[in-house]
Amino acid sequence: MRLATRVQTIGASPTLAMNARAKEMKQQGIDVVSFTVGEPDFNTPEHIAAAGIEAIREGFTRYTPAAGIPELKEAICLKLKRDNGLQYDPADVVVSNGAKHSIYNVLQALIDEGDEVIVPAPYWVSYTEMVKLNGGSPVIVSTKAGDDFKLRPEQLKAHINDRTKAIFINSPNNPTGAVYSQTELEDLAEILVPRGIVIISDEVYEKLLYDGAKFTSVAALGPEVKEHTVTINGVSKTYAMTGWRIGYAAAPRALAKAMANIQSHATSNPNAIAQKAAVVALTGDQTPVKKMLAEFTRRREQMIAEINAIPGLSCRKPEGAFYIFAHVASFFGKTICGRKINGSVDLAEVLLTEGHVALVPGAAFGDDNYVRFSYATSLDAIEKGMARVKDVLAQA
């Protein structure tokens, strides 16, 4: 069997692959501490789960409109107006099977063979692969720690050409936790909008902010910017609903219609039960979100302290999300437990096999000098896992 050329250039998600290895080791009886996936370890809040159960009991288990039930699309419009100052109609909204699916739909609707999409690095692992799957070319632009891992206007200008079709802006960012200010977004939009470049704004971590950081939705910068922006969000991170698989895109009407048509042929519709639960998530009691954020704040402080106390490790304080991007290049060229460390993949491997700690190498995010720790886990797990990291790295 000969596979399509497009799938021969991509690999599995490094994050999910590392998490799968950690789970496999756990099944073998090995005590593994996992700092891999971006998945809150909390249960879905009870009132949201109850809405899903009620949907089953009421028999709401059949096909729905391909782009989502009217009730959920209206709830999304209400949320966007309430939280982001954005005015959208339900016809501008497409509900999908997670924010990842929403991004894929956007690229399917936008990208022609040979189009380029700017991807600031460090980036979420799936951006580049989804661009390639849709016939486009990802143009990776490396950002600097000294710039808080944010794309600067002069960098952006240097990478735009006649083939540039779109750009990803992910704020708060996975893996760095960087949050763009309104001024920084305005500076980028001033370059992008006159050139007709579509901004794919991944805002799935918008509720996870620390130290007074302010969130700005790109589309809220003005009517012209909004016409060039697709806002991507979902319920997975904010409401601990990763397995429910509900994400959404708000876009200019023609693009939204195209995405809905694509989805109608690809998946029919998002999960009916999960859609009912998502309505309650967006419109119901938000107290559980605040409680989760308070716990993430405590975990963030502990993990930062633990990382910066280990010789050779260092990290910046993330303003958002629940990841820490730790600098590990000081270990390159050294030997740990008999293994030569040539990059972040080697370091992640030795920490897994020798320390039974799973994390994601920075190479997966476009910067080999780092590794990503997720603190979407308990304080006890953070303390235990970081003690193991310290012990393994002390052998360098």
C-alpha positions in Angstrom: 0.0 0.0 0.0 1.4 3.4 -1.0 0.5 6.2 1.4 -0.3 9.7 0.2 2.7 12.0 -0.1 1.2 14.5 2.3 1.3 12.1 5.2 4.9 11.1 4.6 6.2 14.4 5.8 4.5 14.5 9.2 4.8 12.5 12.4 2.6 11.9 15.4 2.2 14.6 18.0 5.3 14.6 20.1 3.3 15.6 23.2 0.8 12.7 22.8 3.6 10.3 22.0 5.5 11.1 25.1 2.4 10.9 27.2 1.6 7.5 25.7 5.0 6.3 26.6 4.5 7.5 30.2 1.2 5.7 30.4 2.7 2.5 29.0 5.4 2.6 31.7 2.8 3.1 34.3 0.9 0.1 33.1 4.1 -1.9 33.6 4.1 -0.9 37.2 6.7 1.9 36.9 6.0 5.0 39.0 6.2 7.8 36.3 5.6 11.4 37.0 4.2 13.0 33.8 4.6 16.7 33.0 3.6 16.2 29.3 0.1 16.9 28.2 -1.8 20.1 28.6 -4.7 18.6 30.3 -6.2 19.9 33.6 -6.2 17.2 36.2 -9.5 18.4 37.6 -12.9 16.8 37.0 -15.3 18.6 34.8 -17.3 20.9 37.1 -20.5 19.1 38.4 -23.0 21.5 36.9 -21.5 21.0 33.4 -21.3 17.2 33.7 -24.9 17.2 34.9 -26.0 19.0 31.7 -24.4 16.2 29.7 -26.1 13.5 31.7 -29.4 15.3 31.3 -28.9 15.5 27.6 -28.5 11.7 27.5 -31.6 11.2 29.6 -33.6 13.5 27.4 -32.5 11.5 24.3 -30.4 14.4 22.9 -28.2 11.8 21.1 -28.9 12.3 17.4 -27.4 14.3 14.6 -27.3 18.1 15.1 -26.6 20.9 12.5 -23.1 20.4 11.2 -21.8 23.7 12.6 -23.4 23.3 16.0 -26.7 23.6 17.7 -28.2 27.2 17.7 -28.3 27.2 21.5 -24.5 26.7 21.7 -23.7 29.1 18.9 -25.7 31.8 20.7 -23.9 31.0 23.9 -20.6 31.5 22.1 -21.7 34.8 20.7 -22.7 35.9 24.2 -19.4 34.8 25.6 -17.4 36.6 22.9 -19.3 39.8 23.6 -19.2 39.5 27.4 -15.5 38.6 27.7 -13.9 39.9 24.6 -16.0 42.8 23.4 -16.7 41.1 20.1 -20.0 41.1 18.2 -20.6 38.0 16.2 -23.8 36.5 14.8 -24.4 32.7 15.1 -23.9 32.4 11.4 -20.3 33.5 11.9 -19.6 30.7 14.4 -18.6 27.1 13.7 -18.6 24.6 16.5 -16.1 21.7 16.0 -14.6 18.7 17.7 -12.1 20.6 19.7 -10.1 23.8 19.0 -7.6 21.7 17.0 -10.4 20.6 14.7 -11.4 24.3 14.3 -7.9 25.2 13.2 -7.8 22.4 10.7 -11.1 23.6 9.2 -9.7 27.1 8.9 -6.6 25.8 7.0 -8.7 23.5 4.8 -10.8 26.5 3.8 -7.9 29.0 3.3 -4.8 27.3 2.1 -4.0 26.5 -1.5 -0.9 24.5 -2.6 2.2 26.6 -2.1 0.7 29.1 0.2 2.8 30.1 3.2 1.7 30.4 6.8 3.9 32.2 9.3 4.4 30.3 12.5 6.2 32.1 15.3 8.4 29.7 17.3 8.2 28.3 19.9 4.9 27.0 18.6 2.2 24.5 19.4 3.3 21.2 17.8 0.3 20.7 15.5 0.4 24.1 13.7 3.2 23.2 11.3 1.9 19.7 10.6 -1.6 20.9 9.8 -0.3 23.5 7.4 1.7 20.8 5.6 -1.3 18.5 5.5 -3.3 21.2 3.7 -0.7 21.8 1.1 0.9 24.9 2.6 4.4 25.7 3.8 5.0 26.7 7.4 7.4 29.6 7.6 8.9 29.4 11.1 10.1 32.6 12.7 12.1 32.1 15.8 11.5 34.5 18.7 13.9 35.2 21.6 13.7 34.7 25.3 14.8 38.3 25.7 11.7 39.4 23.8 9.5 37.2 26.1 9.2 34.8 23.1 7.0 37.3 21.2 7.1 38.0 17.5 8.5 41.5 16.8 7.2 43.7 13.9 10.6 43.8 12.2 10.8 40.0 12.2 7.3 39.8 10.8 8.0 42.2 7.9 11.2 40.2 7.0 9.2 37.0 6.4 6.2 38.3 4.4 6.1 37.8 0.7 3.5 37.3 -2.1 2.8 33.7 -1.0 2.0 34.6 2.7 -1.6 33.7 3.3 -2.0 33.6 7.1 -0.2 33.7 10.4 -0.7 32.0 13.8 -0.9 34.1 16.9 -1.2 32.1 20.1 -1.7 34.1 23.2 -1.4 33.0 26.0 1.2 30.8 24.3 1.8 27.1 24.4 4.6 26.3 25.3 6.1 29.5 26.6 3.1 31.1 28.5 3.8 34.4 26.8 0.9 36.9 26.6 0.8 39.6 24.0 -0.2 43.1 25.1 -2.8 45.1 23.2 -0.1 47.4 21.9 2.0 44.5 20.7 -0.9 43.0 18.8 -1.8 46.4 17.3 1.8 46.7 16.0 1.5 43.3 14.2 -2.0 44.0 12.9 -0.8 47.2 11.3 1.5 45.1 9.2 -0.8 42.2 8.5 -4.2 43.8 7.7 -3.1 46.1 4.8 -1.6 43.0 3.1 -4.7 40.9 3.5 -3.0 38.3 5.6 -5.4 36.2 7.7 -4.7 36.1 11.5 -5.5 32.8 13.1 -5.8 33.8 16.7 -5.6 30.7 19.1 -7.1 32.0 22.3 -7.8 28.7 24.1 -5.8 29.6 27.2 -7.3 33.1 27.6 -8.7 32.4 31.1 -5.4 31.2 32.5 -3.6 34.4 33.3 -1.3 35.4 36.2 0.3 38.4 37.9 -2.3 40.8 36.6 -1.7 39.9 32.9 -4.4 41.3 30.6 -5.8 39.4 27.7 -6.6 41.0 24.4 -8.6 39.3 21.7 -7.0 40.2 18.3 -10.4 40.7 16.6 -11.3 43.3 19.2 -8.6 45.7 17.8 -11.1 47.1 15.3 -13.6 46.3 12.5 -10.9 46.0 9.8 -8.7 43.7 12.0 -11.8 41.6 12.8 -12.5 41.1 9.1 -9.0 39.5 8.7 -9.1 37.4 11.9 -10.4 34.0 12.8 -10.8 33.6 16.6 -10.2 30.1 17.8 -11.3 28.9 21.3 -12.9 26.0 23.1 -13.9 24.6 26.5 -11.2 22.1 27.0 -8.7 24.0 29.1 -10.9 26.5 30.9 -13.5 24.0 32.1 -11.4 20.8 32.3 -13.4 19.3 29.4 -10.5 18.0 27.2 -12.3 14.7 26.4 -15.6 16.4 25.6 -14.1 17.7 22.3 -15.8 21.0 21.8 -14.0 23.9 20.2 -15.2 26.8 18.0 -14.2 29.4 15.5 -15.6 32.8 14.9 -14.8 34.2 11.5 -16.0 36.4 8.6 -19.2 35.0 7.2 -17.9 33.6 4.0 -15.1 31.7 5.7 -17.4 30.4 8.4 -19.8 29.0 5.8 -16.9 27.3 4.0 -15.7 25.8 7.2 -19.2 24.5 8.0 -19.5 22.9 4.6 -16.1 21.2 5.0 -17.1 19.9 8.4 -20.4 18.6 7.1 -18.5 16.2 4.9 -15.7 15.4 7.3 -17.5 14.7 10.7 -21.2 15.5 10.2 -21.4 17.4 13.5 -19.8 17.8 17.0 -20.9 15.5 19.8 -24.5 16.3 20.6 -24.2 15.6 24.3 -21.0 17.6 24.7 -22.6 20.6 22.9 -25.4 20.7 25.6 -22.7 20.6 28.3 -20.7 23.4 26.6 -23.8 25.7 26.7 -23.8 25.4 30.5 -20.1 25.8 30.7 -20.2 29.1 28.9 -23.3 30.5 30.4 -23.4 28.9 33.9 -21.5 29.4 37.2 -17.8 30.4 36.5 -16.7 29.9 40.1 -14.9 26.5 39.3 -12.8 28.4 36.7 -11.5 30.8 39.4 -10.8 27.9 41.8 -8.8 26.0 39.1 -6.8 29.2 38.3 -6.0 29.7 42.0 -4.6 26.1 42.1 -2.7 26.6 38.9 -1.1 29.7 40.4 0.2 27.8 43.4 1.6 25.1 41.2 3.2 27.6 38.9 5.0 29.2 41.8 6.3 25.9 43.1 7.5 24.6 39.7 9.3 27.8 38.9 11.1 27.7 42.3 12.0 24.1 41.8 13.3 24.6 38.2 15.4 27.6 39.0 16.9 25.8 42.1 18.4 23.1 39.9 21.9 23.9 38.6 21.9 24.2 34.8 18.1 24.7 34.6 16.5 28.1 34.3 13.1 29.5 33.2 11.2 32.7 32.7 7.9 33.3 34.6 5.0 32.5 32.2 2.2 35.0 32.2 -0.4 32.5 31.1 -1.4 28.9 30.2 0.0 26.1 32.4 3.4 25.4 31.0 7.0 26.3 31.8 9.6 26.4 29.0 12.9 25.6 30.7 16.3 26.3 29.2 18.4 23.2 29.2 21.2 23.9 26.7 23.9 23.9 29.4 23.6 20.1 29.5 24.3 19.7 25.8 27.5 17.9 25.1 27.6 16.3 28.5 27.0 12.6 29.4 24.2 11.7 31.8 23.8 8.1 33.0 25.9 6.9 30.1 24.0 8.8 27.4 25.5 11.7 25.4 23.1 14.7 25.5 23.1 16.2 22.0 19.8 18.1 22.4 16.4 18.3 24.1 15.2 14.9 22.8 18.2 13.2 24.4 17.6 15.0 27.7 13.9 14.1 27.7 14.7 10.5 27.0 17.2 10.2 29.8 14.9 11.8 32.3 12.1 9.4 31.3 14.2 6.2 31.3 16.4 7.0 34.3 14.3 9.4 36.4 10.8 8.2 35.3 9.8 11.8 34.6 8.0 12.5 31.3 8.2 16.0 29.7 8.3 17.2 26.1 11.5 18.2 24.3 11.7 21.7 23.0 12.6 20.5 19.5 8.9 19.5 19.2 8.0 23.2 19.6 10.7 24.6 17.3 13.4 25.4 19.9 15.8 22.6 20.8 17.4 24.6 23.7 14.3 24.1 25.9 12.0 21.5 27.4 8.4 22.0 28.3 7.0 21.1 31.8 3.2 21.1 32.3 2.0 22.0 35.8 -1.5 20.8 35.1 -0.8 18.2 37.8 -0.8 18.1 41.6 1.7 19.9 43.9 2.8 16.5 45.3 3.6 15.3 41.7 5.5 18.5 41.0 7.6 18.0 44.2 8.3 14.4 43.5 9.0 14.8 39.8 11.3 17.8 40.2 13.3 15.9 42.9 13.9 13.2 40.4 14.9 15.7 37.7 17.4 17.2 40.1 18.9 13.8 40.9 19.3 12.8 37.3 20.8 16.1 36.2 23.2 16.1 39.1 24.9 13.2 37.3 25.9 15.3 34.4 
